[in-house]
Amino acid sequence: MNKKLITLAMASVLAVTAGCATSGGRDYSDSLYLRGQFAWWDALPEYKVKQVEDGLYRTEVELKADGQPYEFKFGDANWSSGTNCGYLSEEDKDVELNKPVKANCSAVFENFRFTPPETSTYGFYFDTRGETPEVYIKNTK
């Protein structure tokens, strides 16, 4: 009986923790926004993501290069668990152009940071095609 209880408890823990970093293959195009300092952290319609391929979402934002990082996340309008996507680990916190970093969609305070190298419009991508969601940024020029 004890072995069954321990096995069940371990399986429950694994199921819960496995869902922390993954996106579960859901469609985010109806609910996910790029949220950050540039929008006062609001879920604004102009920063709602659009699906560009199966599992790949994108939106754009114009950023000024003043040497300061912009903090951001992907999240729904209510900051719901499962759609509150920040960095997975410290090494994923700072996003550089064209370099994917891993996301955790049960994040609370783990905001990504991006320091734009030039004033421009940037494409922010949320990629759920792999085992763990990834975020990357491209200059649209």
C-alpha positions as CSV (number, residue, x, y, z in Angstrom):
1,M,0.0,0.0,0.0
2,N,2.8,2.4,0.9
3,K,4.5,1.8,-2.5
4,K,1.3,2.5,-4.4
5,L,0.8,5.8,-2.4
6,I,4.4,6.9,-3.1
7,T,4.1,6.0,-6.8
8,L,0.9,7.9,-7.1
9,A,2.4,10.9,-5.3
10,M,5.4,10.9,-7.5
11,A,3.3,10.7,-10.7
12,S,1.2,13.6,-9.5
13,V,4.3,15.7,-8.9
14,L,5.7,14.9,-12.3
15,A,2.4,15.7,-14.0
16,V,2.2,19.1,-12.2
17,T,5.8,20.1,-12.8
18,A,5.8,18.9,-16.5
19,G,2.9,21.4,-17.2
20,C,4.9,24.3,-15.8
21,A,7.1,24.9,-18.8
22,T,5.0,23.4,-21.6
23,S,2.2,25.0,-23.5
24,G,0.1,21.9,-24.0
25,G,-0.4,22.5,-27.7
26,R,-3.1,25.1,-27.2
27,D,-4.1,27.9,-29.7
28,Y,-3.0,31.2,-28.2
29,S,-4.2,33.5,-31.0
30,D,-7.4,34.4,-29.2
31,S,-6.0,35.1,-25.8
32,L,-2.2,36.0,-25.8
33,Y,-0.7,39.5,-25.8
34,L,2.8,40.9,-25.6
35,R,2.7,42.8,-22.4
36,G,5.4,45.0,-21.0
37,Q,6.7,48.4,-20.0
38,F,6.0,49.8,-23.5
39,A,2.3,49.2,-22.9
40,W,2.2,49.9,-19.2
41,W,1.7,46.1,-18.8
42,D,-1.8,46.3,-20.3
43,A,-3.2,43.7,-22.7
44,L,-3.7,46.1,-25.7
45,P,-5.3,45.0,-28.9
46,E,-2.3,46.2,-31.0
47,Y,-0.1,43.7,-29.2
48,K,-2.3,40.7,-29.4
49,V,-0.4,37.8,-31.1
50,K,-1.3,36.4,-34.5
51,Q,-0.7,32.9,-35.5
52,V,1.9,32.8,-38.4
53,E,2.3,29.0,-38.5
54,D,1.0,26.1,-36.5
55,G,2.3,26.8,-33.0
56,L,4.1,30.0,-33.9
57,Y,2.7,33.4,-32.9
58,R,4.0,36.9,-33.5
59,T,3.3,40.6,-32.8
60,E,5.2,43.8,-33.4
61,V,6.2,46.8,-31.3
62,E,8.2,49.9,-32.0
63,L,10.9,50.4,-29.5
64,K,13.3,53.3,-28.9
65,A,17.0,52.5,-28.3
66,D,18.0,54.5,-25.3
67,G,20.3,51.9,-23.7
68,Q,17.7,50.8,-21.2
69,P,16.1,47.3,-21.3
70,Y,12.4,46.8,-21.8
71,E,10.8,44.2,-19.6
72,F,8.1,42.1,-21.2
73,K,6.1,38.8,-21.0
74,F,3.5,37.1,-23.0
75,G,0.2,36.8,-21.1
76,D,-3.6,36.8,-21.5
77,A,-5.8,39.7,-20.3
78,N,-6.1,38.2,-16.8
79,W,-2.5,37.0,-16.2
80,S,-3.9,33.5,-15.9
81,S,-1.7,30.6,-14.9
82,G,-0.7,28.7,-18.1
83,T,-0.7,32.0,-20.1
84,N,1.6,34.1,-18.0
85,C,4.8,33.4,-19.9
86,G,8.1,34.7,-18.6
87,Y,11.6,33.2,-18.6
88,L,12.2,29.6,-17.6
89,S,15.6,30.1,-15.9
90,E,18.0,33.1,-15.3
91,E,20.0,32.2,-18.5
92,D,16.8,32.8,-20.5
93,K,16.0,36.3,-18.9
94,D,17.9,38.5,-21.4
95,V,16.7,38.1,-24.9
96,E,19.0,39.0,-27.8
97,L,18.0,39.4,-31.5
98,N,17.5,36.1,-33.3
99,K,18.4,33.9,-30.2
100,P,15.5,31.8,-28.8
101,V,15.2,31.5,-25.1
102,K,12.9,29.2,-23.1
103,A,9.7,30.3,-21.5
104,N,7.7,29.2,-18.5
105,C,3.9,29.9,-18.9
106,S,3.3,29.6,-15.2
107,A,5.7,32.5,-14.4
108,V,4.8,35.2,-11.9
109,F,7.7,37.7,-11.6
110,E,10.1,36.3,-14.3
111,N,10.0,39.1,-16.9
112,F,12.1,38.9,-20.0
113,R,14.4,41.8,-20.8
114,F,15.4,43.2,-24.2
115,T,17.6,46.1,-25.0
116,P,17.0,47.2,-28.6
117,P,20.3,47.9,-30.4
118,E,18.5,50.6,-32.5
119,T,15.2,52.4,-32.6
120,S,13.0,50.2,-34.8
121,T,10.0,48.0,-35.0
122,Y,10.6,44.5,-33.7
123,G,8.8,41.2,-34.2
124,F,8.2,39.3,-30.9
125,Y,7.7,35.6,-31.4
126,F,6.2,33.0,-29.1
127,D,7.0,29.5,-30.4
128,T,5.1,26.5,-29.0
129,R,6.2,23.9,-31.5
130,G,8.8,22.3,-29.3
131,E,8.6,20.6,-25.9
132,T,9.2,23.9,-24.1
133,P,7.8,27.2,-25.5
134,E,10.5,29.6,-26.8
135,V,10.6,33.4,-27.3
136,Y,12.7,35.3,-29.7
137,I,12.8,38.7,-31.3
138,K,13.7,39.8,-34.8
139,N,14.2,43.3,-36.3
140,T,11.5,43.8,-38.9
141,K,13.8,46.0,-41.1
